[in-house]
Amino acid sequence: MPTCLILVAFVAGVCALQPLSALPPLWLPLFVMAITLVPLLGSARWRPGAALVLALGLGFGYADLRAQWRLADRLPAGLEQRTAVADGYITDLPQHGQYGWRFTFAVTNSDPPGLPARVQVSSYGDRLQPQAGERWRLTLKPKRPHGLANPGGFDLERWLLGENIGATASVKAAERLPGHAWQAGIARLREALRNRLLHQLGNAPYTGVIVALAVGDQGGVPKEQWQRFAATGVTHLISVSGLHITLWATLLGALVNAGWRRMPRLVARIPAQRAALVAGVLAALGYSMLSGLSVPTQRTLLMLLIAAVGLWRGQSSAPLLTWLLALGVVVLIDPFATLSVGFWLSFLTVGALLYAGAATLGESPRWHGWVAAQWIATLASFPILALVFQQLPLISPLANALAIPLVSMIVTPLSLVGVLDPTGTLPWLAECAFALTDRWLQLCAHAPVLTMASPPFWTWLPATLGVVLWLSPRGVAGRLYAPVLLLPLAVPASTLREPGTFRATVIDVGQGLAVLVQTRTHTLLYDTGPPAATDRALLPTLRALGIRRLDLLTVSHNDNDHSGGAEAVLQGFGTALLHSTLPADHPARQLGTRHVGCTAGQSWQWDGVRFDVLWPAAGVAQASDNASSCTLRISTPSGHALLLAGDLGRNEELELVSRGLPATDLVVAPHHGSRSSSSQSLIDATAPQWVVFSAGYLNRFHHPHPSIVERYADAGARVLRTDDDGAITLDVGRAVQTRRWRADHQAYWSADRSDALSLPDNPGD
């Protein structure tokens, strides 16, 4: 049985576990493997197939076992939000953000016992000045892994699983312990080099990029630069990529080879080619460790090691076997790497280059190779970018054609050697070289980016076949039909609704509110959530749902958890009208979008759906931003209606009721379910059948308050919560259909609230 097929079957077995909603018992893969041993040991006729099944079962069972172990090290429900004292050390490079520090903490001892071995810790403010490898005694308030859950959004829980982090926690008190942890020695070296570069470059515009290329820490790259790199398709260059490692190893190997040949005594003992080979491998190993051993660096390092062993022995491995061996070893070491988008982009792009290179060998002049490589990489990554990010920078091949040689051959070597330069000259030259590169990227960033709604998951199969066919040699049957197989990615199923119906999606933005309302041909976004959720939840969700333009952006009031993403939405999506109670000096009103103030009495119809503004009353001064919340009622001819009331308080609710508030069977609870809102009068008047609470998981305000949840339940309303359910979709027509993102997309690593801690009532709102 060919080794390649065995490796493919093992990796396929590991991948087969990841889409499951729950982990199967360990005896199941063991049973499958046991029954395959019979034909494997029996007739030779059945051995090839049995070997493949055995490899598949081994991969599945191994991934299952590792997942069981990892989930067993998650924070128990009984310790959630209970104060714990933990001794341990900082394992990585602490990241400093707008609100304080974040770092990974390895727990060596805890009271009470039961904390996971690794915890992601947040320390607000600058009272803590953490450094890699330091030992600390921290008083923590831990939470189980829990993230925002939306279509197209960042899956924090999956990321935490992949990073082997069993809890998140905030620091309540801290005491520095003597000494450093030897386990974090490389992290300390990386931090020292990072600090040296930061000191040498100061406030230079591209300091963060140079640090990212030298030591793999991307935390210092500004947001606006990341947006430009994404729009031009060069984000893979702003990290320690496989190309950078290969070029660095080649450069060091060539230098050693040239120097070794000039020393006859050394050549007599070890040939110069072998010395260069060892130097190149050591250079690749050192750079990979310095960068933090990400998946692309692991893949490159393993491929270089396998190739080096073959060259040392005077044998060269087939490129496909080398690629598959590296793939198998990475998956064996870390089966959770298959959950990472970077894993697939890294391996599949290289695999496509190897496949296309073999298919076209000798067919084209060498000078075509560079252009062909850009086309192959773009085509191979298209299905992943469409499925995961719903975006494809059309300018990417052109941007990369100049950026790759500049960054890989000039900026990266200068950055790497610059960490040893006490004068800071080389890092400065690297920063200047990247400044020239970014001028080109700024020009390219004006090109359009292809965006699309999130395609169905099944489309990956025809898309993959389409890529393989397109990259196949000329004359392969069906090659001309390859573009047709890619079409399902860009042409999702129709989402047009019937006239007189609408869909409301309450996006999970944590402690905040954002509701997307879609009629047959119009789109409205009510509130934009807090700034922290903009890039990880709001914008990806809008893209995944196929939103390219908003007819109306309504911002209920000037609170950060409702208006925090308004600027980003206006800049990222075409918006016809801004409708709000925001003050004239708010940044969102400075972007040039036409603005209309929100006032009671405004109304309009879209596709048979009626929109009525109920509050704030015209000419009446409000006591606070909350009291001026723009309140919108959306109703259909069938009699169903939705109430969106921002952070309206009890007094304003009573005023609405006195004005004749109609029955409304769908209510997004005002002020996230605080005790200062959702009065009995409001509930009696609306008589809701469904209530949605948009609140953050275990938020510090304890929203929604248990008494408010009970008040709605007593009135017969079915309770939906974004902290439990993720994004909530309400399809309103002749009947009302509700969908919960977590329930529809359950994964084995997802948060399970069935045994959640019931917190005592809190007197606060």
N, C-alpha and C positions, 0 to 999 in steps of 0.2 A: 504493500500500500504506500503510495507516494507520501513523503513527509509533509508536503504542502497541504494535502487534503486533510491530514490529521490535525495540523495546526489550525486550518480553517474551521474544522468541526469543533475543536476545543474553544476557540474564540466565539463561535456561534453559540455554543452552550452557555458561556458566560453572559453573552448579550441577551439570550432568551429569558434569563431571569429578570432583567431590569424592568420590563413593562408590566410585571405582575402587580396586582393590587395588594396581595398578601403573600408572605413567604410560605412555600409548601413545607411540610414536615421533611426532615432530613432523610427519612427512610425511603421516600419516593425515588429520588435519583439513585440511591443505593440499590433499590430493587431493580430499576431499569438496567443498571450496570451489571447486576448479578445475572439477569437473564440473558444478557448479551455474551457473557463468558461461555455459555454452552456452545453456541455456534462458533465462537472464536476458537475454542479448543477442539472443535469437531471438524466437520468437512471443510476442506480448503476452499470450496465453492462459496461458502458463506462468510469466510473470514474477512474479506475487504469491507463488506457492508457492516459486519459486526464491529470491526475496528473503528469505523466512523461513528457508529452509534455509541460505542464505549467512550470515544473521545468527546462526543457531544454530551453524554451523561456526566463524564468527569468535569467538564467545564461548568455545566449547570449545577452539579452537586457542590463543586468547590466554591462557586459564587454564592450559593445558598448558605453554605457553612460560614463563609466570611461575613455575609450579611447578618446572619443570626448572631455572630459574635459582636459585630459592631453595634447592632441595635440593643444588645444586652448591656452595652456601656453607656446608654442614654440615661439622663436624669430621671429618677423615679418620680411619679406624680406626687408622692407624699412630701418630697423635698422642694417642690416648686414654690417659689416666693417665700421660702423659709430661710432665715438667716443662717449662713454656714461659714465657718472659719476654715480656710484652706491654706496649707503650706505648699509651695511649689516654686517653679521658675518660669521665666518668659522664654518661649521657644523660638520666636521669630522676630522680625523687625517690627517694633511697634509703629503704628500709623497714627499720625496726628491729623485730626480733622477740625471742622468748624466748632464742634461741641466738646472736644476733648480727645482722649487717647483710646485706641482699640488695639488689643493684642491677644495672642493665644497663650494660655496659661496651662502648663503641665502640672497637674495636682499630684503631689506625693503623699499627702496626708490631709484628712478633712474631719471636721467635727460639726455635725454628725457625719458618720461615714456614709458613703454612697454617691459622692460626687463623681462624675465621669473623669477619665484620665486626662482629657483635654477639654478646656472650657474657653470660649471666646468671651473676653472680658472688655467691658466699656467703662472708662473712668471719665466722668464729666468734669470739665474745667482743667486747669493746669496744676492742681495740687499734687498730682502724681507725675513724676518725670521718669517713666520706665525705660529701661534699656535691655537689649537682648541678653539673655543668660543670667540676669539678676535673679536672686532668690527673694521671695516676698511671702509675708503672711497677710492674706487678704480676707476681709470680711465681705462676703458676697451675698447678693440676693439673686438666686439663679432662676432661669426659666428653661423649660424644655425647648428643643428646636421648633421654631414656628416662624413662618414667613408669610408674606402676602401671596395670595393664590388667585391668579388671573390668567386669561388667555394671552399668551405671548409674553407674560411677565417673568421676571427673574425668580427662579425657584430656590429660595434660600435654604430650605430644608434639604433639598438634593445636594446643594453645595456643601452644607455642613456635614452631611453623610460622607461625601467624597473626601473632605478634609479631616475626617475622623474626629469631629468635634461633637461632643454629646450634650452640650448645654451652652446657653449664653447667660451672662450675668453682669450686673452692675456692681461697682465697688462702693461699699459703705464706709470702710475704714481700711487702712493699709499700714504695714510695718515692714521696713526693709530689713532683710536678714543678711548676715555676713556671707561673703563668698559668692562664687559664680558656679553655675552648673556646667560641667564638662560636656554634657550632651549638646549644649547650644554653642559650642566653640566656633563652628562655621558661621552661625548667625551673628556672633559677636564680631568676627572678622568682617563680614559683609556690612554690619552697621558702622564699624570704624571707617571702612573705605567710603561708605555713603556719606558719613559726616565730613570726611576730608574733602570729598568732591563738592558738597554743599558749601563748605567754608571757602573753597577756592573759587567757585563760580558765583557765589553770592546770589544776587537777584537777576541773573541772566535769564532771558525768556525761555530758554530750552534746557535749563538745568535739570528738570525732571526727566527729560528724554535721555540725557547723558547718564544720569544715575540708573535709569531703567536698562540701558544697554550695557552698563558696566557691571552692575550687581543684581539685576533683575527686579528691582523695587520700582513699581510703576505708580506708587502712591503720590508722587510729586508732580505728575503730569497734569496740567490744568484741564478743566472740563472742556473749554472751548477748543483746545488742541485735540483732545480725543474726538470731539465731534467732527473736526476737519479730517482727521485720519480715517474715521469711519466713512465719511462721505467720499473719500478718495480710495478706499480699500487698501490702506497701507498699515492698518493696526498691527498686522503680524510682524512688521519691521520694528515696532516700538517695544520690543521685548527680546530676550535672548532666544533667537530662533535657531532652527536646525541649520539654516544657511550660514548664520553668523558663526556657529560652532565649527562647521566644516571649513569655512574659509580661514578661521583662526588656527585650526589644527593644521591645515595645509601650509599656511604661512610659517608657523613655527617649525613644521617638518622640513620645509624647504631651506630655512635658515640653518637648521642643524645639519642637514645634508651637505650644504655648501661648506660649512665650517669643518665638518668631520672629514671631508675629502682632503683637506689641507693638512691633516695629521696622520702620516703613514702608520705610526704605531697603533693608533686607535683603529684604523681601517684594517690592519692585520688581525686584530682581535675580533672586531665586529664590523661587518660591512656597513657602509654609509647608509644604504637603503634601509637596513634594519634599525639603525640608530634613529634615522628620521621617522621611521614608523612608530617607534616607542615615544619619541618626542611629541609627535602629533597626537597620539592617544592620550598621553599625560596632559597635553595642552587642552584637549577636548574635555577630559575628566575634570581638570581644575576649573575651567570656565563653567562647566555644567554645575558643579558644586557651588561655585560662587554665585550662580544665578538662582539657586534654590531648587534645582532639579525638577522643573516643570515637565509636563508630558512631552512637548516638542523636543526638549533637551534630552529626556530619557530615550525617546525614539532615535534621535540622531546619534547619541552616545552608543547605544546598543548596536546600531547598524555599523558604526565605525569600528567597534570592538570585534564584531563578527567578521567584517571585511579584513581587519588587521590580522586576526588569527589565521585566516585563509592565506593572506600574503606572506605571513611569517613562515607558514608551512609550505609555501610554494604552490598553494592551490587557491583558486579564486571561486568563491561561491556565486551561484546564479543570483542576479539582483532580486528576483522574485522570492527566492528562498531566504535571502538576507532580510528582506522587508518583512516576510511572514515570521521569521524567528524573532525579530525585534518586536513585532506586534504581539506574538505569543508571550514573550518574556515580560513585557510591560503589563499585559493583562494578568499574568501569573502573579507578579509582584503586587499589583493593585487592580483587582477586578472592578473597582468603582471608577477607574479612569474612563470606562465606557460610558459613564454618565456625563462626561465633560464634552462640550461642543469642541473645545480645542483638540481633544483626542481625535475626533473624527476629521476635523479640518486638517490636522497635521498628517495623519496616516493616509487618508484617502487622496489628499493632494499629491503626496509623494508617490503613492501607488499609481495614480493616474499618469504621473510623469514617467514612471518606469514602464507602464503598459504602453503608453503612446510612443515612448522612445523606441521600444522594441518593435512596435508595429510599423514605424516609419523609418527604421534604420536604413541608411543609405539612399533614401528617396529624395532628400532635399540637401541643398548646399549648407555648409556649416553656419553661414551667417544668418540662416533662417531660424537657427535654434533658439535664439533669445526671444524672438517674437512668438515662436511656437510655444515656448514654455509659459509665457504670459497667458496665451489663449487657453492652454491646457489647464493651468491652475484656476483660471476664472471659470471655465466650464465645469471642472470637477467640484468646485466649491458652491456652484449655483444651487443645487438642491438643498444643501445644508443651510445656506443663507436664506433661502426662501422659506424653508420649514421653520427655522428657529428665529430669524430676525425679520423676515418679510421685507428685506431690502437687498438690493444689488446695485453697487456703484458702477454705472456703465463706463466711467472713466478709468476704472481700476487698472486695466492692462496698460494704458498710456501712463498713468501716474506711477505705476510700479516699474515701468521700463527705465525711468530715470532714477527713481528713489532707491530701488534695490542696489544698483552699483554704488551710488553715493553713500548710502547708509552702511552697506555691508563691507565695502572695500576702503572707505575713508573714515566715516564717523565712528564705526564700532572699533576698529583697531586703535584709533587715537584715544577713544574712551578707555579701552582696556589697558593700554600701556600707560595712559594718563593716571591711573590709580597709584602708580609708582613714582610719578613725577612730583618732586617736592616743590617745584616752582609754579605748578598750575598751568604751564604753557600749553601742554598737550590737551588737557581738558578744555581749555579756552579755544584752541583750534578746532576741536571736535564740535564745540557749541557753535562756532562760526560756520563750520561746514554744514551743520544741520539747519542753520538759519537760511542758507542758500537753498537747501533742499525744500524747506517749507515755503519759500517763495513760489516754487513750482507747484507745490500742493495747494497753495492759496488760489492759484489760477485754475487748477483742476477742480477745486471745490465748487466752482460755479456751474459745473456740468450737472445735469439732472441725475437723480438717484431713482432707480426703478423700485417702486413700492407696490405691494400686493397684499391682499387679505391672506390670513393664515390658511394654507391649503389643508385638506384632509390628510391625516397621517399616512393613509394607504398610498398616497401619490409618490412616496419615496421609492417604491418598487419600480414603477414604469420610468421614473426619472433616472434611477440608477442604470437601468437597462439602456435608456436613451444616451446617457453619457458614455457607457461602454461602447455602444454601437458607433457613436459619433467619433470616438477616438480610435476605432478599429481601422485596419488597412483598407485601402480602396478595393472594391470588389466584394467585400463581405456582404452577404445577403441581408437586406433590411437596413443597410446603413443610411439610405436616403430618408428613411422614416424616423430617424433618431429625433429630429426636432419635434415631431408630433408627440412623442412620448414625454417630452418636457412640458407640453402645453398645460396639463392638469395643474402644474404648480402655479401658473400665472392666471388660470381661468377657474376660480373657485365656483362652487355651486351658487346659484342665484339666491340672494337673501331678501328679495323684494317682498314686502308685505302687502296684504290686501288694503284697499282704501278703507278708512275708518278704523284701522288697527295701528298699534304701535308696540315697539319693544323698548323696555327700559332696562339698562344694565347698571346695577349699582356696583361700581368698581371697588375692589378691596384696596383701599389706600391707607389702611391702618387707622390711626386716630384722625379722622377727617371725613370729607365727603366729596364724591364725584359720581355723577349719574349721567350716563349717555342715553338719550332718547332718540329713537329712529322711527320715522313714519315711512311711507312708501318711497318718497323722493326727498325727504328733508332730514336734517340731523341737528340736534341740539345737545350741548354739553352743559349740565348744571353743576357748577362748582368744579374745582380742579385739584382738591386735596392739598396736603402739605408738600413743601419743597422736597423733603426726603423721599417721597414716593413718586416723584415726577418721572425720573429716568428708569426706575425699576418696575413701575406699575402702570402709571397713567399713559405715558406715550407709547410703550410697547403694546398695551391693550388696545389703544385706538388704532394702531397700525395693524394689529392682528385681526381686528374686526373690519378691516378694509376702509377705514376712515381716511380720506384724503382732504376733505373740506368740510367745514362746519358752517351751517347757515346761521347759527346763533350760539354764542357763548354767554351764558348767564352766570354771573358771579353773585352769590346771594349777599355777601357782606365782606368787610375788610378784616377778616381773621385769617391767619396764616394757614390754618388747617382746611380752609375753604378756598382761598385765593392764591395759595403758594405756587401753584403750577400755571397760573394764568399767562405769564410772559412766555413760558416755553411752549404752551399750546398755540398762542398767537403767532409765534415765530416759526413753529414747526408745521402748522396746518393753515391752509387758506381759510379765513374766517370772514364772513360777510358783515357781521355786526356783533359788537360787544354790548351786552345788556347787563347793567349792574348798579349797585349802590356804592361803588368804589369812589373815593375822593379824587379830585381832579389831578392831584400830584402823584397818584399811584403809578408805578412803572408800567403797568399793563396799559394804561391810558395814554402813554407817551409813544406807543409804537405805530400810531397812524391808523389803527382800525377805527372805523366809525363807531361812535358810542351813543347809546340811548339810556337815560336813567330809568330805573325800575320803579314803577308807580302803580298802585292799585287802580284797577279799571282798564288797564291795557289788555287787549285780547286779539287773537288771530287764529286762523285755521290753516292746517296743513293736511292735505290729502284726507279730508273728512274728520280729522282729529282737532279738537278745540283746546286752545291754551288760554288760560285766564290768570292774570296777575291779581292776587288778593291782598297783598301787602308789600311795601309800607303805604300807608294812607297819604295821599297828596297833601302837602302843606303842613303836615304834623311833624314837629321835631321829635326825634327818638332819643331815648336816654342813653343808648349804647349802640355799638355796631350790631350786637346780637339782636337788639330790638328792631333794627331796620332791615332784617333779613328779607330779601326778595322771596316771596312765597308764591309758588306756581301750582296751579291745579290743571291737570291734563285729563281730558274726558273723551270718551268715544260714544258714537250713536247707540251702542248696545247698553250704555248705562254704567260701564266700568270707568273708574277714575283713579288717578294717582295724585297724591299731595306731596309736594316738596317744600319744606318750610325752613331750611337752613338751621340756624340756631335760635329760632323764635322761642321766646319765654312765655311763662304762664299768663302774664298780663296781656300780651299781644294775642295769645290764643283766645282769651275771653272776649277781646274786642272782635276777633274774627267770628266767633260764635254769635255774638250779638248782632253782627251784620248779616247773619243768615248763611252760615257755612253749610253747603250741601253735604249729604252723605257721600263718603269717599271710601271705597272698599280697599284701596291700597295706600298705605301711609309709610313714608320714610320718616321714622321717629325724629321729631325736632331735637336739636342739640344732643344727638347721639344717645338719647335715652336718659338724660340727666334728671335729677329730682326737681329741677327748676322748670321743667317743661312737661309736655304730655299730660296736661291736666285732665281730670275726669270729664270736664265739660267738653274738651276737644274730642275725647274718645267717644263720648255719648253722641256728639253731633256727627262725627264721621262714620261711626259704626264700622270700623275696619274689619275686613276679613283676613287681611295679611298686614303685618308690620315688619319693616326692615330696619334693623339697627346697624348703622355704619360706625364701627368703633375699633380701636386697636386692641390687640391681644394683651390682656392683663394690664391695661393702661392705668396710669397713675390716678386718673379721675374716677376709676371704677365705673366707667360707662359700659353698658347701660346699667342703671341702678336696679337691683333685684325687685324693688317695689314697683318700678315702672314696667318691667317685664311682666310681673304678675298682674298689673292693672290691665294691660292689653290682653293677656291670656284669659283673664276673668271675663273680658268683653267678647270672647270667642274668636279673637284674632290668632292666626297661625304665625309663629315667631320665626323670623329669619335673621341671621346675624353674620356680618362679613367676617368677624374674628373666628367664627366656627365654620362657616360655609364657603368662605372666599367670595369671589364675584357672584352676584345673584342676578339672574336674568328673569324678567317678568314679561311674558308675551301676552298682550292684552288685545282681545278681539271680542268675539261672542262669548268666549270664556277666558279665564286667566290660567296660564300655564307658568309654573315656576321651575327654574333649574338652578342648581347649586354647583359651582365649579368643583369644589372638593369632592362632592359625592359622585360627580360624573367623571372625574379624573383622579380617582384614588390611586396612590402609589404606596408601595410597602413601606417607604420611609416617611410618608406624610404624617402630620400631627394627628393624633387620635385623642379626641376630647371626651371619649366615653368614660374615662376615669379621671377627668380633670378635677383639679382642686377647687372646692367650693369656698370662695373667700367670704368672710363675714361682712355684714353690711358696714358701709363706711359713711360717716355723717357728712362727708364732703359731697359735692356735686360733680 
